């Protein structure tokens, strides 16, 4: 049985939700208005002592609206009239108005805000000639092409219901208005009732978004523990040096991924080999491999932190075209002028590296954690598919791996070696971005096919990085869900490995981000792994707070892609993720 999250908790979240929405509801019986630039205009604000502040048909919650009203003596606008059996009707005699637009709500207070507009009203237009009137409710936002919220051609003398909703970024001082285009004012009277304009955006109103610590709200890990193997976050090493952050991570997560520290550059500590040792390759020949690197001390310290927090980890990453030293591919581990080694020698180096890393971690877990796994998944290969994949060419070609192998053999071998040296209860993943692209999804499926065709290779998971945006379709045709289901059809599970949601050029609106996160997590829940079918088995967000996100300053525009901000305080998106879990119950 599904339960409402806030009803189930009945914690101060109901009041908090109101504050988080920062919602301004302006219920107005409308005013005949003229733009402030007109010399004959008199202004009436909504503060104490102003004429309109005493108007019983003006209601403002959590904020304020400024109405520019030309009718100081009441000759054009009449409030609270009884018309057609309705009370509280506003009558506007347009023949007495000098306004260019007949009804205007001033939005100047919300310049440069990204607004959600919800509008409705009942309107009767009486034209003395009996003509129909094309009624348009709109915002004069130039950059959005003068968006219309509602437009109906109405017959004279009949009540018509108008409603509409739109998201609009206000680039300047704007107005919401009923257009007078095509209306002969001398012939027209307006009758308006049940007018409601709802404006929603960040920081509107008297109550600002409450900053609540992630340690003082429900735990994401707890909320999702019966649905997924884990809920996790990517963390830079500097965060793991903060006891305060560790406490919050321990509470909110069940798993974490190091952003960098398990990548080859970090494992090698940016050192080229100073001494060499022998390693026998699978071709039976002996090859020279580094003897003084990788340096695993840092890995040991991170494993110790994970153990102390009782958190699992994802290992990221063994084989990647980036953050892998160039000398690893060269004869005698030389510089860029040295030739590449042949495939047999590269196989030996690849096997040695995977063996060294995986055996160190297994031995550490056996010695220090009673043999229980801390690293539960490895991204064995990362980002090997081409962004411009075709049916005949689907691999990334701009990598040292491809320059040596010219095909997918290094990918298959990486999974063979990982299967050889990883414990059988550690999942092996192929990880990539752009998975919603039809071509990229197809390329990843070909990679999965190649791995599965090798009898001694194992692949358990496709890792979908999930750097998505507000415009990314989550469900429906050619959506994120479509790619999930294509991967599951290959007989593997899916992990969401690097989730964040960028703004796709839009202005930031916390309520829309909340809705997008909720939609995404509901899709994940609908496709979760069960005992009888493959599915999504874990979700990792790529970062904790916006300010440390890798896309925070993207092309000079601030991004707000995560669940927390500032001093690890909860954003509305956090509550959207909680709501998705609660509604599943």
WOQUI-V621518 format. One record per residue. PSI is psi as a letter, one per 20 degrees, with the letter a starting at -180 (* if undefined). BURIAL is I if it has 24 or more other ideal C-beta (glycine too) atoms within 12 Angstrom, else O. D_CENTER is the distance of its C-alpha to the mean C-alpha in Angstrom with 1 decimal. Layout:
# WOQUI-V621518
psi=PSI burial=BURIAL d_center=D_CENTER
psi=PSI burial=BURIAL d_center=D_CENTER
This chain:
# WOQUI-V621518
psi=p burial=O d_center=28.0
psi=q burial=O d_center=24.8
psi=q burial=O d_center=24.6
psi=p burial=O d_center=22.9
psi=g burial=I d_center=20.9
psi=h burial=O d_center=22.4
psi=h burial=O d_center=25.8
psi=h burial=O d_center=25.9
psi=h burial=O d_center=25.3
psi=k burial=O d_center=27.1
psi=r burial=O d_center=26.0
psi=j burial=O d_center=25.7
psi=h burial=I d_center=22.2
psi=g burial=O d_center=23.6
psi=h burial=O d_center=24.7
psi=h burial=I d_center=21.6
psi=g burial=I d_center=19.5
psi=g burial=I d_center=21.7
psi=h burial=I d_center=21.3
psi=h burial=I d_center=17.6
psi=h burial=I d_center=17.5
psi=l burial=I d_center=20.1
psi=p burial=I d_center=21.5
psi=o burial=I d_center=24.5
psi=o burial=I d_center=26.8
psi=o burial=I d_center=29.7
psi=o burial=I d_center=32.3
psi=p burial=I d_center=34.8
psi=p burial=I d_center=38.1
psi=q burial=I d_center=37.9
psi=q burial=I d_center=39.9
psi=p burial=I d_center=41.7
psi=r burial=I d_center=40.3
psi=q burial=I d_center=40.8
psi=q burial=I d_center=38.7
psi=i burial=O d_center=39.6
psi=i burial=O d_center=41.2
psi=p burial=O d_center=44.1
psi=h burial=O d_center=47.2
psi=i burial=O d_center=48.3
psi=q burial=I d_center=45.2
psi=p burial=O d_center=45.3
psi=q burial=I d_center=42.1
psi=o burial=I d_center=41.4
psi=a burial=I d_center=38.6
psi=j burial=I d_center=37.4
psi=r burial=O d_center=38.5
psi=p burial=O d_center=41.6
psi=i burial=O d_center=44.8
psi=q burial=O d_center=43.4
psi=g burial=O d_center=44.8
psi=i burial=I d_center=41.6
psi=h burial=O d_center=40.6
psi=i burial=O d_center=43.5
psi=o burial=I d_center=42.5
psi=i burial=O d_center=41.9
psi=j burial=I d_center=39.6
psi=o burial=I d_center=37.1
psi=p burial=O d_center=34.5
psi=p burial=I d_center=31.8
psi=p burial=I d_center=29.4
psi=j burial=I d_center=27.2
psi=b burial=I d_center=28.0
psi=q burial=I d_center=30.5
psi=q burial=I d_center=31.3
psi=p burial=I d_center=34.0
psi=p burial=I d_center=36.2
psi=o burial=I d_center=38.7
psi=p burial=I d_center=41.8
psi=i burial=I d_center=44.9
psi=m burial=I d_center=47.0
psi=h burial=O d_center=48.6
psi=j burial=O d_center=51.6
psi=j burial=O d_center=49.9
psi=h burial=O d_center=51.7
psi=h burial=I d_center=48.7
psi=p burial=I d_center=46.3
psi=p burial=I d_center=47.6
psi=q burial=I d_center=45.6
psi=k burial=O d_center=46.2
psi=q burial=I d_center=48.5
psi=p burial=O d_center=49.5
psi=p burial=I d_center=48.9
psi=k burial=O d_center=49.3
psi=i burial=O d_center=49.4
psi=q burial=O d_center=46.1
psi=r burial=O d_center=46.3
psi=l burial=I d_center=44.2
psi=p burial=I d_center=43.9
psi=p burial=I d_center=43.4
psi=p burial=I d_center=45.8
psi=o burial=I d_center=45.3
psi=n burial=I d_center=48.5
psi=h burial=I d_center=47.1
psi=h burial=O d_center=50.6
psi=j burial=O d_center=50.7
psi=p burial=I d_center=47.4
psi=j burial=I d_center=47.2
psi=q burial=I d_center=43.4
psi=g burial=I d_center=41.9
psi=p burial=I d_center=39.2
psi=h burial=I d_center=40.5
psi=p burial=I d_center=37.7
psi=p burial=I d_center=35.2
psi=p burial=I d_center=32.6
psi=p burial=I d_center=32.0
psi=j burial=I d_center=28.4
psi=h burial=I d_center=29.5
psi=i burial=I d_center=28.1
psi=k burial=I d_center=24.5
psi=p burial=O d_center=24.9
psi=j burial=O d_center=21.7
psi=q burial=I d_center=19.6
psi=o burial=I d_center=16.8
psi=q burial=I d_center=18.3
psi=p burial=I d_center=18.0
psi=p burial=I d_center=21.6
psi=p burial=I d_center=23.3
psi=q burial=I d_center=27.0
psi=q burial=I d_center=30.1
psi=r burial=I d_center=33.8
psi=p burial=I d_center=37.2
psi=p burial=I d_center=39.3
psi=p burial=I d_center=42.9
psi=p burial=I d_center=44.2
psi=o burial=I d_center=48.0
psi=p burial=I d_center=49.4
psi=h burial=O d_center=53.2
psi=i burial=O d_center=53.6
psi=j burial=O d_center=51.8
psi=q burial=O d_center=49.3
psi=q burial=O d_center=45.7
psi=p burial=I d_center=43.0
psi=o burial=O d_center=39.6
psi=p burial=I d_center=37.4
psi=p burial=I d_center=34.0
psi=p burial=I d_center=31.6
psi=r burial=I d_center=29.3
psi=p burial=I d_center=27.8
psi=l burial=I d_center=29.4
psi=o burial=I d_center=26.3
psi=g burial=O d_center=27.6
psi=h burial=O d_center=24.6
psi=j burial=I d_center=23.1
psi=k burial=O d_center=26.6
psi=m burial=O d_center=27.9
psi=p burial=I d_center=25.6
psi=p burial=I d_center=27.5
psi=h burial=I d_center=26.5
psi=q burial=I d_center=29.6
psi=p burial=O d_center=32.7
psi=p burial=I d_center=35.8
psi=o burial=O d_center=39.4
psi=q burial=I d_center=41.4
psi=q burial=O d_center=45.2
psi=p burial=I d_center=47.3
psi=j burial=O d_center=47.9
psi=p burial=O d_center=45.2
psi=p burial=I d_center=42.3
psi=p burial=I d_center=38.9
psi=p burial=O d_center=35.6
psi=p burial=I d_center=32.7
psi=q burial=O d_center=29.0
psi=q burial=I d_center=25.7
psi=q burial=O d_center=22.1
psi=q burial=I d_center=20.0
psi=p burial=I d_center=17.3
psi=p burial=I d_center=19.2
psi=p burial=I d_center=18.8
psi=o burial=I d_center=22.2
psi=i burial=O d_center=23.5
psi=a burial=O d_center=26.9
psi=o burial=O d_center=29.2
psi=r burial=I d_center=28.8
psi=q burial=I d_center=30.4
psi=p burial=I d_center=29.7
psi=r burial=I d_center=33.0
psi=o burial=I d_center=35.2
psi=p burial=I d_center=36.5
psi=j burial=I d_center=40.3
psi=p burial=O d_center=40.5
psi=j burial=O d_center=43.4
psi=p burial=I d_center=44.6
psi=o burial=O d_center=48.2
psi=h burial=I d_center=47.9
psi=h burial=O d_center=51.6
psi=i burial=O d_center=51.3
psi=p burial=I d_center=48.2
psi=q burial=I d_center=47.4
psi=q burial=I d_center=44.0
psi=p burial=I d_center=43.6
psi=p burial=I d_center=40.3
psi=r burial=I d_center=39.2
psi=k burial=I d_center=36.1
psi=p burial=I d_center=34.1
psi=p burial=I d_center=30.5
psi=o burial=I d_center=27.9
psi=p burial=I d_center=24.7
psi=p burial=I d_center=22.5
psi=p burial=I d_center=19.1
psi=r burial=I d_center=17.2
psi=q burial=I d_center=16.7
psi=k burial=I d_center=20.0
psi=q burial=I d_center=22.3
psi=r burial=I d_center=25.2
psi=h burial=O d_center=27.4
psi=p burial=O d_center=25.1
psi=r burial=O d_center=22.3
psi=p burial=I d_center=19.1
psi=p burial=I d_center=20.7
psi=o burial=O d_center=19.8
psi=p burial=I d_center=20.1
psi=q burial=O d_center=20.1
psi=i burial=I d_center=18.1
psi=i burial=O d_center=21.6
psi=j burial=O d_center=22.7
psi=r burial=I d_center=20.3
psi=q burial=I d_center=20.1
psi=p burial=I d_center=19.2
psi=g burial=I d_center=16.2
psi=g burial=I d_center=18.5
psi=g burial=O d_center=21.2
psi=h burial=I d_center=19.2
psi=j burial=I d_center=18.3
psi=h burial=O d_center=21.4
psi=i burial=O d_center=23.2
psi=h burial=I d_center=20.4
psi=r burial=I d_center=19.3
psi=h burial=I d_center=21.2
psi=q burial=I d_center=18.8
psi=p burial=I d_center=15.6
psi=r burial=I d_center=15.2
psi=q burial=I d_center=13.9
psi=q burial=I d_center=14.9
psi=p burial=I d_center=17.5
psi=q burial=I d_center=19.8
psi=h burial=I d_center=23.4
psi=h burial=O d_center=23.9
psi=h burial=I d_center=21.8
psi=i burial=I d_center=24.1
psi=i burial=O d_center=27.0
psi=o burial=O d_center=26.0
psi=h burial=O d_center=27.5
psi=g burial=O d_center=25.5
psi=h burial=I d_center=22.1
psi=h burial=I d_center=23.6
psi=g burial=O d_center=24.5
psi=h burial=I d_center=21.0
psi=g burial=I d_center=19.7
psi=h burial=I d_center=22.7
psi=g burial=I d_center=21.9
psi=h burial=I d_center=18.1
psi=r burial=I d_center=18.1
psi=i burial=I d_center=20.5
psi=q burial=I d_center=19.6
psi=r burial=I d_center=18.5
psi=p burial=I d_center=18.4
psi=p burial=I d_center=20.2
psi=h burial=I d_center=18.3
psi=h burial=I d_center=21.8
psi=i burial=I d_center=24.8
psi=j burial=I d_center=25.3
psi=q burial=I d_center=25.1
psi=g burial=I d_center=28.6
psi=g burial=I d_center=29.1
psi=h burial=I d_center=28.6
psi=h burial=I d_center=30.7
psi=i burial=I d_center=33.4
psi=k burial=O d_center=33.1
psi=k burial=O d_center=33.6
psi=p burial=O d_center=37.2
psi=q burial=O d_center=39.2
psi=p burial=I d_center=41.7
psi=i burial=O d_center=44.8
psi=q burial=O d_center=46.6
psi=q burial=O d_center=46.3
psi=r burial=O d_center=47.1
psi=q burial=O d_center=47.9
psi=p burial=I d_center=45.6
psi=p burial=O d_center=46.9
psi=r burial=I d_center=44.7
psi=i burial=I d_center=44.6
psi=j burial=O d_center=47.1
psi=i burial=O d_center=49.6
psi=q burial=O d_center=49.8
psi=p burial=O d_center=49.2
psi=q burial=I d_center=46.7
psi=p burial=O d_center=46.1
psi=r burial=I d_center=42.8
psi=q burial=I d_center=41.7
psi=i burial=O d_center=43.6
psi=j burial=O d_center=42.0
psi=q burial=I d_center=38.3
psi=q burial=I d_center=35.6
psi=o burial=I d_center=35.7
psi=j burial=I d_center=34.3
psi=g burial=O d_center=35.0
psi=h burial=O d_center=31.4
psi=g burial=I d_center=30.1
psi=g burial=O d_center=32.7
psi=h burial=O d_center=31.6
psi=g burial=I d_center=27.9
psi=h burial=I d_center=29.2
psi=g burial=O d_center=31.4
psi=g burial=I d_center=28.5
psi=g burial=I d_center=26.6
psi=g burial=I d_center=29.9
psi=h burial=O d_center=30.5
psi=i burial=I d_center=27.1
psi=l burial=O d_center=27.6
psi=q burial=I d_center=24.3
psi=r burial=I d_center=23.8
psi=q burial=I d_center=22.4
psi=p burial=I d_center=21.0
psi=p burial=I d_center=23.2
psi=o burial=I d_center=21.5
psi=q burial=I d_center=23.4
psi=g burial=I d_center=27.0
psi=o burial=I d_center=27.2
psi=q burial=I d_center=25.2
psi=h burial=I d_center=26.4
psi=r burial=O d_center=25.0
psi=k burial=I d_center=26.0
psi=p burial=I d_center=29.1
psi=q burial=I d_center=32.4
psi=h burial=I d_center=34.4
psi=h burial=I d_center=37.6
psi=i burial=I d_center=36.5
psi=i burial=I d_center=37.2
psi=q burial=I d_center=40.5
psi=p burial=O d_center=44.1
psi=k burial=O d_center=45.3
psi=l burial=I d_center=41.8
psi=a burial=O d_center=42.8
psi=a burial=O d_center=41.1
psi=i burial=O d_center=39.7
psi=i burial=O d_center=43.2
psi=q burial=O d_center=43.9
psi=q burial=O d_center=43.6
psi=q burial=I d_center=41.0
psi=r burial=I d_center=42.4
psi=r burial=O d_center=43.0
psi=h burial=I d_center=41.0
psi=g burial=O d_center=43.2
psi=h burial=I d_center=42.9
psi=h burial=I d_center=39.1
psi=g burial=I d_center=39.0
psi=g burial=I d_center=40.9
psi=g burial=I d_center=38.7
psi=g burial=I d_center=35.6
psi=g burial=I d_center=37.2
psi=g burial=I d_center=38.5
psi=g burial=I d_center=35.1
psi=g burial=I d_center=33.4
psi=g burial=I d_center=36.4
psi=g burial=I d_center=36.5
psi=g burial=I d_center=32.9
psi=h burial=I d_center=32.8
psi=h burial=I d_center=36.3
psi=g burial=I d_center=35.7
psi=g burial=I d_center=32.8
psi=g burial=I d_center=34.7
psi=h burial=O d_center=37.8
psi=g burial=I d_center=36.0
psi=g burial=I d_center=34.6
psi=g burial=O d_center=38.0
psi=h burial=O d_center=39.8
psi=i burial=O d_center=37.4
psi=k burial=I d_center=35.5
psi=k burial=O d_center=38.1
psi=i burial=O d_center=36.7
psi=p burial=O d_center=33.5
psi=p burial=I d_center=30.4
psi=g burial=I d_center=27.9
psi=o burial=I d_center=26.2
psi=i burial=I d_center=25.4
psi=q burial=I d_center=23.7
psi=p burial=I d_center=24.2
psi=n burial=I d_center=22.4
psi=g burial=I d_center=25.7
psi=p burial=I d_center=24.8
psi=p burial=I d_center=21.7
psi=l burial=I d_center=20.8
psi=i burial=I d_center=24.3
psi=q burial=I d_center=23.4
psi=q burial=I d_center=23.9
psi=h burial=O d_center=21.4
psi=l burial=O d_center=24.3
psi=q burial=I d_center=25.6
psi=r burial=O d_center=28.6
psi=h burial=O d_center=30.7
psi=h burial=O d_center=33.1
psi=o burial=O d_center=31.0
psi=j burial=I d_center=27.7
psi=q burial=I d_center=27.7
psi=p burial=I d_center=26.6
psi=i burial=O d_center=29.9
psi=l burial=O d_center=29.2
psi=q burial=I d_center=29.6
psi=h burial=I d_center=32.7
psi=g burial=I d_center=32.2
psi=h burial=I d_center=32.6
psi=h burial=O d_center=35.4
psi=g burial=I d_center=37.4
psi=h burial=I d_center=36.6
psi=j burial=O d_center=36.0
psi=b burial=O d_center=34.2
psi=j burial=I d_center=32.2
psi=h burial=I d_center=34.9
psi=h burial=I d_center=33.2
psi=g burial=I d_center=30.2
psi=g burial=I d_center=32.5
psi=h burial=I d_center=34.6
psi=g burial=I d_center=31.7
psi=h burial=I d_center=31.0
psi=g burial=I d_center=34.8
psi=h burial=I d_center=35.2
psi=g burial=I d_center=32.2
psi=h burial=I d_center=33.7
psi=h burial=I d_center=37.0
psi=i burial=I d_center=36.1
psi=q burial=I d_center=33.1
psi=q burial=I d_center=33.9
psi=i burial=O d_center=33.6
psi=j burial=O d_center=31.2
psi=p burial=I d_center=28.6
psi=q burial=I d_center=26.2
psi=p burial=I d_center=26.1
psi=q burial=I d_center=22.9
psi=p burial=I d_center=22.3
psi=p burial=I d_center=18.9
psi=r burial=I d_center=17.4
psi=r burial=I d_center=14.5
psi=k burial=I d_center=14.3
psi=i burial=I d_center=15.3
psi=i burial=I d_center=14.5
psi=p burial=I d_center=17.3
psi=g burial=O d_center=20.5
psi=g burial=I d_center=22.6
psi=g burial=I d_center=20.4
psi=g burial=I d_center=20.1
psi=h burial=I d_center=23.9
psi=g burial=I d_center=24.6
psi=h burial=I d_center=22.9
psi=h burial=I d_center=24.9
psi=h burial=I d_center=28.0
psi=g burial=I d_center=27.3
psi=g burial=I d_center=27.1
psi=g burial=I d_center=30.3
psi=g burial=I d_center=32.0
psi=g burial=I d_center=31.2
psi=h burial=I d_center=32.3
psi=i burial=O d_center=35.5
psi=p burial=I d_center=36.7
psi=h burial=O d_center=38.7
psi=j burial=O d_center=38.0
psi=q burial=I d_center=34.2
psi=p burial=I d_center=31.5
psi=p burial=I d_center=27.9
psi=h burial=I d_center=26.1
psi=q burial=I d_center=22.4
psi=p burial=I d_center=20.1
psi=o burial=I d_center=17.1
psi=o burial=I d_center=14.1
psi=h burial=I d_center=12.1
psi=k burial=I d_center=8.9
psi=n burial=I d_center=7.8
psi=a burial=I d_center=6.3
psi=r burial=I d_center=5.8
psi=h burial=I d_center=6.6
psi=i burial=O d_center=9.8
psi=p burial=I d_center=9.3
psi=p burial=O d_center=11.6
psi=g burial=I d_center=10.9
psi=r burial=O d_center=14.6
psi=a burial=O d_center=17.8
psi=p burial=O d_center=19.6
psi=l burial=O d_center=18.2
psi=r burial=I d_center=14.7
psi=g burial=I d_center=12.7
psi=h burial=I d_center=15.1
psi=g burial=I d_center=18.0
psi=g burial=I d_center=17.5
psi=g burial=I d_center=17.2
psi=h burial=I d_center=20.4
psi=g burial=I d_center=22.1
psi=g burial=I d_center=21.7
psi=h burial=I d_center=22.9
psi=i burial=O d_center=25.8
psi=i burial=I d_center=26.9
psi=k burial=O d_center=27.7
psi=r burial=I d_center=25.0
psi=r burial=I d_center=22.1
psi=q burial=I d_center=18.4
psi=p burial=I d_center=16.3
psi=o burial=I d_center=12.6
psi=h burial=I d_center=13.3
psi=l burial=I d_center=10.8
psi=p burial=I d_center=7.2
psi=q burial=I d_center=4.6
psi=o burial=I d_center=2.1
psi=r burial=I d_center=5.5
psi=i burial=I d_center=7.7
psi=l burial=I d_center=10.0
psi=i burial=O d_center=12.9
psi=q burial=I d_center=12.4
psi=q burial=I d_center=13.3
psi=p burial=I d_center=11.0
psi=o burial=I d_center=11.4
psi=h burial=I d_center=10.4
psi=h burial=I d_center=11.6
psi=h burial=I d_center=9.6
psi=g burial=I d_center=6.2
psi=g burial=I d_center=8.3
psi=h burial=I d_center=9.4
psi=g burial=I d_center=6.4
psi=g burial=I d_center=5.8
psi=g burial=I d_center=9.5
psi=g burial=I d_center=10.0
psi=g burial=I d_center=8.4
psi=h burial=I d_center=10.5
psi=h burial=I d_center=13.4
psi=g burial=I d_center=13.4
psi=g burial=I d_center=13.7
psi=h burial=I d_center=16.4
psi=h burial=I d_center=18.2
psi=k burial=I d_center=18.5
psi=q burial=I d_center=19.2
psi=q burial=I d_center=22.3
psi=a burial=O d_center=25.5
psi=i burial=O d_center=29.1
psi=i burial=O d_center=30.0
psi=q burial=O d_center=27.1
psi=q burial=I d_center=24.6
psi=a burial=I d_center=20.9
psi=p burial=I d_center=17.7
psi=i burial=I d_center=19.1
psi=q burial=I d_center=16.6
psi=p burial=I d_center=13.0
psi=p burial=I d_center=12.4
psi=p burial=I d_center=9.5
psi=m burial=I d_center=10.4
psi=r burial=I d_center=11.7
psi=g burial=I d_center=12.5
psi=q burial=I d_center=12.6
psi=g burial=I d_center=11.1
psi=i burial=O d_center=14.6
psi=j burial=I d_center=15.0
psi=q burial=I d_center=11.8
psi=i burial=O d_center=13.3
psi=j burial=I d_center=11.6
psi=g burial=I d_center=12.4
psi=n burial=O d_center=15.2
psi=o burial=O d_center=14.2
psi=k burial=O d_center=17.3
psi=j burial=O d_center=18.4
psi=p burial=O d_center=15.6
psi=p burial=O d_center=13.7
psi=q burial=I d_center=10.0
psi=m burial=I d_center=8.3
psi=i burial=I d_center=5.2
psi=a burial=I d_center=6.6
psi=i burial=I d_center=8.7
psi=r burial=I d_center=11.8
psi=r burial=I d_center=13.6
psi=c burial=O d_center=17.2
psi=l burial=O d_center=19.6
psi=l burial=I d_center=17.2
psi=q burial=I d_center=16.8
psi=p burial=I d_center=14.5
psi=r burial=I d_center=12.0
psi=h burial=I d_center=11.9
psi=h burial=I d_center=8.5
psi=g burial=I d_center=10.9
psi=h burial=I d_center=13.3
psi=h burial=I d_center=11.3
psi=g burial=I d_center=11.0
psi=g burial=I d_center=14.7
psi=h burial=I d_center=15.6
psi=g burial=I d_center=14.4
psi=g burial=I d_center=16.8
psi=h burial=I d_center=19.5
psi=i burial=I d_center=19.7
psi=i burial=I d_center=20.4
psi=* burial=O d_center=23.6
